[in-house]
Amino acid sequence: KREGKGVAPSCPLAAAPLTPFHLQARPLLPRPLQILIYIYLFLSLSIAKYISAFLSGEEEELSLSLFLAVQCIPHSRASRWRKGGRRRNIRNGCNSLWQYMGSAIGNKTTVYDEIFGCEYNCSFREKQVLDISLDYYSILGVSKNASKSEIKSAYRKLARSYHPDVNKEAGAEQKFKEISNAYEVLSDDEKRSLYDRYGEAGLKGAGMGMGDFSNPFDLFESLFEGMGGMGGMGGRAARNRPMQGDDETYSLVLNFKEAVFGVDKEIEITRLEKCSTCNGSGAKPGTKPVTCNTCGGQGQVISSARTPLGVFQQVSTCSACGGVGEISTPCNACSGDGRVRRTKRISLKVPAGVDSGSRLRVRSEGNAGRRGGPPGDLYVFIDVLADPVLKRDGTNILYTCKVSYIDAILGTTTKVPTVDGMVDLKVPAGTQPGTTLVMSKKGVPFLGKPNTRGDQLVKVQVEIPKRLSSEERKLIEELASLSKSKTANSRR
């Protein structure tokens, strides 16, 4: 689109370019004839719009046409041919014609293009005509020199993000329509050429209005159908194909040792299974589905609304068929869903080394799919109960061992609990409080590697007695005196 003044070839009806506000050179045609041409062009467009508004029943547009038709004629009549009067009359007539035709066509620089099929050097006031055209290149996020492959790639990326089946935000569906409209124009060489040259008005002049775009969901489906679809999104083809069932979840509680060494469990789940009465079709046995009359088998209905800005379309799921495109007599057993809820017992093998938050996946044990689609998966979430004695830190087990100060000084062997049972632990002589002793390979097996285990870390806590007997105190005092004399001799 061109903004401001444009430079273009001259008009075939004049020796110099015409502008809505002044004549830049002496015309070849007499001024009265020029005025008659203006009046003829205006009245022709006004009458055409009058008839169109009358047939469509739009009173607003009808009244606007009548108002402009009455307004322009007296201004464009050259009643008194005094000096400067002809130019002022022509200017007034051009102003009304410019405003009316600009509002009808929607692009202020291409009014004469629609009439004469050529361009002009035009001067105009920016605020006289409202330009509501969209920038399709900005919508797709590509440059004006983008190739077809770049435009197609940009459309696919944006369509995946803003498809209403994926993006539930407000305005996502309207954005999806704008993206589809932009791609429909820019992917077609002829439409793109018109748009690059004249903007949105060029499309309207070629007979393509704001409401004349294709169904955006049909366009989306035509691009993604060959790629395996988008998981059930799109138009009729996507909604009628088999759909995978939803996943099911189950919470399993294990004790400490079951999580460490693994266990075989039998769990009971409730899930949707294929209806045996209708074999998953949802239709009553002996009946056949028929095409929905509301949507014509598309699964979607399009509602149009005419506004001052143009015709807007809204695509929604058909309420009569639920988006399937077919209506059938529902099965009595499953109420037309094709699936019924049943309870089943499943044997589950829990591997060694699981912890709280671990998730196990059991394939094809989820809810049954629709229209013969594959079932979903079962996800089992693990919750491990804490042990009152042993603590877990990843693949290591932590334990605190209490020893007397005598055993810490002289050393000893004590029994400590492990996941394998009670095991002897040797406490070396002179063990300091807070020392950590390592019991190798007494920890938790690595998940997926049951033969590789962590360690058990034993922290030594030395107990100091608060009360001593007379004999214990005497022995401690003798030990203290020996220690002092030994320290004094070592200093000498």
Backbone hydrogen bonds, N-H to C=O, Kabsch-Sander energy under -0.5 kcal/mol:
donor,donor_aa,acceptor,acceptor_aa,energy
6,G,122,C,-0.6
14,A,11,C,-1.3
19,T,22,H,-0.7
24,Q,17,P,-0.8
24,Q,22,H,-0.5
34,Q,30,P,-2.0
35,I,31,R,-2.5
36,L,32,P,-2.2
37,I,33,L,-2.1
38,Y,34,Q,-2.4
39,I,35,I,-2.6
40,Y,36,L,-2.6
41,L,37,I,-2.7
42,F,38,Y,-2.7
43,L,39,I,-2.7
44,S,40,Y,-2.2
45,L,41,L,-2.2
46,S,42,F,-2.9
47,I,43,L,-2.8
48,A,44,S,-2.2
49,K,45,L,-2.5
50,Y,46,S,-2.5
51,I,47,I,-2.6
52,S,48,A,-2.3
53,A,49,K,-2.9
54,F,50,Y,-2.3
55,L,51,I,-2.5
56,S,52,S,-2.0
57,G,53,A,-1.0
58,E,53,A,-1.8
59,E,57,G,-0.9
62,L,58,E,-1.8
63,S,59,E,-2.7
64,L,60,E,-2.1
65,S,61,E,-2.0
66,L,62,L,-2.2
67,F,63,S,-2.4
68,L,64,L,-2.4
69,A,65,S,-2.4
70,V,66,L,-2.2
71,Q,67,F,-2.1
72,C,68,L,-2.3
73,I,69,A,-1.1
75,H,71,Q,-0.8
76,S,72,C,-2.0
77,R,73,I,-0.8
79,S,77,R,-1.7
81,W,79,S,-0.5
82,R,80,R,-1.5
85,G,82,R,-1.7
86,R,82,R,-0.9
88,R,84,G,-1.7
89,N,85,G,-2.7
90,I,86,R,-2.7
91,R,87,R,-2.4
92,N,88,R,-2.6
93,G,89,N,-2.7
94,C,90,I,-2.7
95,N,91,R,-2.6
96,S,92,N,-2.0
97,L,93,G,-2.2
98,W,94,C,-3.4
99,Q,95,N,-2.6
100,Y,96,S,-2.5
101,M,97,L,-2.7
102,G,98,W,-2.4
103,S,99,Q,-2.1
104,A,100,Y,-1.7
105,I,101,M,-2.6
106,G,102,G,-3.0
110,T,107,N,-1.1
114,E,110,T,-1.5
115,I,111,V,-0.9
116,F,112,Y,-3.1
117,G,112,Y,-0.7
117,G,113,D,-1.3
118,C,112,Y,-0.5
122,C,120,Y,-1.1
128,Q,125,R,-1.3
131,D,129,V,-0.5
132,I,130,L,-0.7
136,Y,134,L,-1.0
139,I,135,D,-1.8
140,L,136,Y,-1.8
141,G,137,Y,-1.1
142,V,137,Y,-2.2
146,A,143,S,-1.5
151,I,147,S,-2.2
152,K,148,K,-2.6
153,S,149,S,-2.4
154,A,150,E,-2.3
155,Y,151,I,-2.3
156,R,152,K,-2.4
157,K,153,S,-2.1
158,L,154,A,-2.3
159,A,155,Y,-3.2
160,R,156,R,-2.0
161,S,157,K,-1.3
162,Y,158,L,-2.3
163,H,159,A,-0.9
166,V,163,H,-2.3
167,N,163,H,-3.0
168,K,166,V,-0.7
172,A,169,E,-1.6
175,K,171,G,-2.1
176,F,172,A,-2.2
177,K,173,E,-1.9
178,E,174,Q,-2.1
179,I,175,K,-2.3
180,S,176,F,-2.2
181,N,177,K,-2.8
182,A,178,E,-2.5
183,Y,179,I,-2.2
184,E,180,S,-2.3
185,V,181,N,-1.7
186,L,182,A,-2.6
187,S,183,Y,-2.1
188,D,185,V,-0.9
189,D,187,S,-0.6
192,R,188,D,-2.9
193,S,189,D,-2.2
194,L,190,E,-2.1
195,Y,191,K,-2.6
196,D,192,R,-3.0
197,R,193,S,-1.6
198,Y,194,L,-2.9
199,G,194,L,-0.5
199,G,195,Y,-1.9
201,A,198,Y,-0.7
202,G,199,G,-0.8
203,L,199,G,-0.8
204,K,200,E,-1.8
205,G,201,A,-2.8
206,A,202,G,-1.1
207,G,204,K,-1.7
208,M,203,L,-2.8
209,G,207,G,-0.6
212,D,209,G,-1.3
219,L,215,N,-2.1
220,F,216,P,-2.2
221,E,217,F,-2.4
222,S,218,D,-2.1
223,L,219,L,-1.2
224,F,220,F,-2.1
225,E,221,E,-1.9
227,M,224,F,-0.9
228,G,225,E,-1.2
229,G,224,F,-2.4
231,G,228,G,-0.5
235,G,217,F,-0.5
239,R,235,G,-2.1
240,N,236,R,-1.8
241,R,237,A,-0.9
243,M,370,R,-1.9
245,G,374,P,-2.7
248,E,377,D,-2.6
250,Y,379,Y,-2.0
252,L,250,Y,-0.5
252,L,381,F,-2.9
254,L,383,D,-2.5
259,A,255,N,-1.8
260,V,256,F,-1.5
261,F,257,K,-2.6
262,G,258,E,-1.6
263,V,350,V,-1.5
265,K,263,V,-0.6
265,K,348,L,-3.5
267,I,265,K,-0.5
267,I,346,I,-2.7
269,I,344,K,-2.8
271,R,342,R,-2.6
273,E,271,R,-0.5
273,E,340,V,-3.5
275,C,338,G,-2.3
279,N,275,C,-0.8
280,G,275,C,-0.8
281,S,278,C,-1.4
284,K,329,T,-3.4
287,T,284,K,-2.0
290,V,327,I,-2.9
292,C,325,G,-2.2
296,G,292,C,-1.1
297,G,292,C,-0.5
298,Q,295,C,-1.1
301,V,316,S,-2.7
303,S,301,V,-0.5
303,S,314,Q,-2.6
305,A,312,F,-2.7
307,T,305,A,-0.5
307,T,310,G,-3.1
310,G,307,T,-1.8
312,F,305,A,-2.9
312,F,310,G,-0.5
314,Q,303,S,-2.5
316,S,301,V,-2.4
318,C,299,G,-2.0
322,G,318,C,-1.2
323,G,318,C,-0.6
324,V,321,C,-1.0
327,I,290,V,-3.3
331,C,282,G,-1.9
335,S,331,C,-1.5
337,D,334,C,-1.4
340,V,273,E,-2.9
342,R,271,R,-2.8
342,R,340,V,-0.5
344,K,269,I,-2.8
346,I,267,I,-3.1
348,L,265,K,-4.2
350,V,263,V,-3.2
350,V,348,L,-0.7
353,G,259,A,-1.6
354,V,259,A,-0.9
354,V,351,P,-0.9
357,G,382,I,-2.6
358,S,355,D,-2.3
360,L,380,V,-3.1
362,V,360,L,-0.5
362,V,378,L,-3.3
363,R,361,R,-0.6
365,E,362,V,-1.1
366,G,376,G,-2.7
367,N,246,D,-2.0
368,A,272,L,-2.9
369,G,373,G,-1.0
370,R,243,M,-1.4
371,R,280,G,-0.6
372,G,369,G,-0.5
373,G,370,R,-1.4
376,G,246,D,-0.5
376,G,367,N,-2.6
378,L,362,V,-2.8
379,Y,248,E,-3.0
379,Y,377,D,-0.5
380,V,360,L,-3.2
380,V,378,L,-0.5
381,F,250,Y,-2.9
381,F,379,Y,-0.6
382,I,358,S,-2.8
383,D,252,L,-2.3
385,L,254,L,-2.9
387,D,390,L,-0.5
391,K,398,L,-2.0
393,D,396,N,-3.1
395,T,393,D,-0.6
396,N,393,D,-1.8
397,I,455,D,-2.2
398,L,391,K,-3.0
399,Y,457,L,-2.3
401,C,399,Y,-0.5
401,C,459,K,-2.9
403,V,461,Q,-2.2
405,Y,463,E,-1.1
408,A,404,S,-2.4
409,I,405,Y,-1.8
410,L,406,I,-3.1
411,G,407,D,-2.6
412,T,427,V,-2.4
414,T,425,L,-3.0
416,V,423,V,-2.8
418,T,421,G,-1.2
419,V,442,K,-0.5
421,G,418,T,-1.4
423,V,416,V,-2.6
425,L,414,T,-3.7
427,V,412,T,-3.8
427,V,425,L,-0.5
430,G,408,A,-1.5
431,T,408,A,-1.6
431,T,428,P,-1.0
434,G,460,V,-2.6
435,T,432,Q,-1.7
437,L,435,T,-0.6
437,L,458,V,-3.8
439,M,437,L,-0.5
439,M,456,Q,-2.9
440,S,438,V,-0.8
442,K,439,M,-1.1
443,G,454,G,-2.4
444,V,395,T,-2.4
446,F,449,K,-0.9
446,F,452,T,-3.0
448,G,352,A,-0.6
449,K,446,F,-2.3
452,T,449,K,-1.8
453,R,451,N,-0.5
454,G,444,V,-1.6
456,Q,439,M,-2.3
457,L,397,I,-2.9
457,L,455,D,-0.6
458,V,437,L,-3.4
458,V,456,Q,-0.6
459,K,399,Y,-2.6
459,K,457,L,-0.6
460,V,435,T,-3.5
460,V,458,V,-0.5
461,Q,401,C,-3.3
462,V,460,V,-0.6
463,E,403,V,-2.9
464,I,462,V,-0.5
473,R,469,S,-2.6
474,K,470,S,-2.3
475,L,471,E,-2.3
476,I,472,E,-2.2
477,E,473,R,-2.6
478,E,474,K,-2.2
479,L,475,L,-2.3
480,A,476,I,-2.1
481,S,477,E,-2.4
482,L,478,E,-2.3
483,S,479,L,-1.8
484,K,480,A,-2.1
485,S,481,S,-2.4
486,K,482,L,-2.0
487,T,483,S,-1.8
488,A,484,K,-2.3
489,N,485,S,-2.1
490,S,486,K,-1.8
491,R,487,T,-1.2
492,R,488,A,-1.4
